[in-house]
Amino acid sequence: MSTKRTYDNYKSFFDEVNKSNNNKTYHYSYVLLFSFFEDRLTQIFRTQCEIKHGVTPQKHEEKYSNHQKLRSVMAWGIPIGRNQFIGIDNLSKRRNEIIHNALFNIKSVNEGDVELLEKISRYFNKMREKQKKDNPKLFPKNTKTSARDRLRLRFSGSLPSMSSMTMVN
């Protein structure tokens, strides 16, 4: 995905979040931000697994809870403080309350919930950006390959020079 496309996606995403906050429809911005938070955490988890083990996580590992993903990331080399664990656990509890009570209390999400979630999301986004910066081999700047590179043959050894070859008629 190109940098321009990613920027445009994030810009439109946060425009929706801001519009929802301005309209005081916090439940919509909360769902959007929670999706963003989980994406950032999942990307950190996948990349850190690849850094530590050289492979992406297995299917069953992808289904870990946010808390377990955070524990794995910490075990694989990114220091995570106790406050982040407490914040994630509180965030998950609050999310569960909101989801399970939505039928009878549609306005249960408040501005404080959204602000806390946005703060945590931005923290994990910064963590993801640092992870990218620290591991440039996993994130090549130019992912486009030229037509010439796509057509170029790959040989395990060097080819003999043309001068050493004799012409056969």
C-alpha positions as CSV (number, residue, x, y, z in Angstrom):
1,M,0.0,0.0,0.0
2,S,1.4,3.4,-0.9
3,T,2.1,6.1,1.6
4,K,-0.3,8.4,-0.1
5,R,-3.1,5.8,0.0
6,T,-2.5,5.1,3.6
7,Y,-2.5,8.8,4.5
8,D,-5.8,9.3,2.6
9,N,-7.4,6.3,4.5
10,Y,-6.3,7.6,7.9
11,K,-7.4,11.1,7.0
12,S,-10.9,10.1,6.0
13,F,-11.0,7.7,9.0
14,F,-10.2,10.4,11.5
15,D,-12.5,12.9,9.7
16,E,-15.3,10.5,10.5
17,V,-14.2,10.2,14.1
18,N,-14.1,14.0,14.4
19,K,-17.5,14.4,12.7
20,S,-19.0,11.9,15.1
21,N,-17.5,13.6,18.1
22,N,-18.8,17.0,16.9
23,N,-22.3,15.5,16.5
24,K,-22.0,13.9,20.0
25,T,-22.6,10.4,18.5
26,Y,-19.8,9.0,20.6
27,H,-20.8,5.4,20.1
28,Y,-19.9,5.6,16.4
29,S,-16.5,7.2,17.0
30,Y,-15.9,4.7,19.8
31,V,-16.4,1.8,17.4
32,L,-14.1,3.4,14.8
33,L,-11.4,4.1,17.3
34,F,-11.6,0.6,18.9
35,S,-11.1,-0.8,15.4
36,F,-8.1,1.4,14.9
37,F,-6.6,0.4,18.3
38,E,-7.1,-3.3,17.6
39,D,-5.5,-2.9,14.2
40,R,-2.4,-1.1,15.6
41,L,-2.1,-3.8,18.3
42,T,-2.5,-6.6,15.8
43,Q,0.1,-5.1,13.5
44,I,2.6,-4.7,16.3
45,F,1.9,-8.3,17.4
46,R,2.4,-9.7,13.8
47,T,5.6,-7.7,13.2
48,Q,7.1,-8.5,16.5
49,C,6.4,-12.2,16.0
50,E,8.2,-12.0,12.6
51,I,11.1,-10.2,14.2
52,K,11.5,-12.7,17.0
53,H,10.6,-16.0,15.2
54,G,11.1,-15.1,11.5
55,V,7.4,-16.0,10.7
56,T,4.0,-14.4,11.1
57,P,1.8,-15.7,13.9
58,Q,-0.3,-18.8,13.4
59,K,-4.1,-18.7,13.0
60,H,-4.8,-19.6,16.6
61,E,-2.4,-16.9,17.8
62,E,-4.1,-14.3,15.8
63,K,-7.2,-14.9,17.9
64,Y,-5.5,-14.0,21.2
65,S,-7.1,-11.4,23.4
66,N,-5.6,-7.9,23.4
67,H,-4.1,-8.6,26.8
68,Q,-2.4,-11.8,25.5
69,K,-1.1,-10.1,22.4
70,L,0.4,-7.4,24.6
71,R,2.0,-10.0,26.8
72,S,3.5,-11.8,23.7
73,V,4.8,-8.5,22.3
74,M,6.4,-7.8,25.6
75,A,8.0,-11.3,25.7
76,W,9.3,-10.7,22.2
77,G,11.2,-7.6,23.1
78,I,9.1,-4.5,23.3
79,P,8.9,-3.2,26.9
80,I,5.4,-2.5,28.0
81,G,4.6,-0.9,31.3
82,R,2.1,-2.0,33.9
83,N,-0.1,1.0,33.2
84,Q,-0.6,-0.1,29.6
85,F,-1.8,-3.5,30.7
86,I,-4.2,-1.9,33.2
87,G,-5.4,0.5,30.5
88,I,-6.0,-2.3,28.0
89,D,-7.8,-4.4,30.6
90,N,-10.0,-1.4,31.6
91,L,-10.6,-0.6,28.0
92,S,-11.7,-4.2,27.3
93,K,-14.0,-4.2,30.3
94,R,-15.6,-1.0,29.3
95,R,-16.0,-2.2,25.7
96,N,-17.8,-5.3,26.9
97,E,-20.1,-3.2,29.1
98,I,-21.0,-1.0,26.1
99,I,-21.6,-3.9,23.8
100,H,-23.7,-5.9,26.2
101,N,-25.8,-2.9,27.4
102,A,-26.3,-1.4,23.9
103,L,-29.8,-2.8,23.5
104,F,-31.1,-1.0,26.6
105,N,-28.7,1.9,26.8
106,I,-27.7,3.1,23.3
107,K,-26.2,6.4,24.7
108,S,-23.9,4.6,27.1
109,V,-20.7,5.8,25.4
110,N,-19.6,9.2,26.6
111,E,-16.9,11.7,25.6
112,G,-14.5,10.4,28.3
113,D,-14.7,6.9,26.9
114,V,-13.8,8.2,23.4
115,E,-10.9,10.5,24.7
116,L,-9.4,7.6,26.7
117,L,-9.6,5.3,23.7
118,E,-8.1,7.9,21.4
119,K,-5.2,8.4,23.8
120,I,-4.5,4.7,24.0
121,S,-4.9,4.3,20.2
122,R,-2.4,7.1,19.5
123,Y,0.1,5.6,22.0
124,F,0.0,2.3,20.1
125,N,0.2,4.0,16.8
126,K,3.4,5.7,18.0
127,M,4.7,2.3,19.1
128,R,3.9,0.9,15.7
129,E,5.8,3.8,14.0
130,K,8.8,3.2,16.2
131,Q,8.7,-0.5,15.4
132,K,8.7,0.3,11.7
133,K,11.6,2.8,12.2
134,D,13.6,0.3,14.2
135,N,13.1,-2.5,11.6
136,P,13.6,-1.0,8.2
137,K,14.3,-4.4,6.5
138,L,10.7,-5.5,7.2
139,F,9.3,-2.2,5.8
140,P,11.0,-1.4,2.5
141,K,10.4,2.2,1.4
142,N,9.8,1.4,-2.2
143,T,7.7,-1.6,-2.7
144,K,7.2,-1.1,-6.4
145,T,9.4,-3.2,-8.6
146,S,10.2,-2.0,-12.1
147,A,9.3,-4.0,-15.2
148,R,13.0,-4.7,-15.7
149,D,13.4,-6.1,-12.2
150,R,10.3,-8.3,-12.7
151,L,11.7,-9.7,-15.9
152,R,15.3,-10.1,-14.7
153,L,16.3,-13.7,-14.2
154,R,17.8,-14.8,-10.9
155,F,20.9,-17.0,-11.0
156,S,22.6,-18.6,-8.0
157,G,26.0,-17.9,-9.5
158,S,27.6,-15.5,-11.8
159,L,27.3,-16.0,-15.6
160,P,30.4,-16.7,-17.7
161,S,31.7,-13.8,-19.6
162,M,30.7,-13.4,-23.2
163,S,34.4,-13.4,-24.3
164,S,35.0,-16.9,-23.0
165,M,32.1,-18.3,-25.0
166,T,32.7,-19.6,-28.5
167,M,30.3,-19.3,-31.3
168,V,28.8,-22.6,-32.7
169,N,27.6,-22.6,-36.3
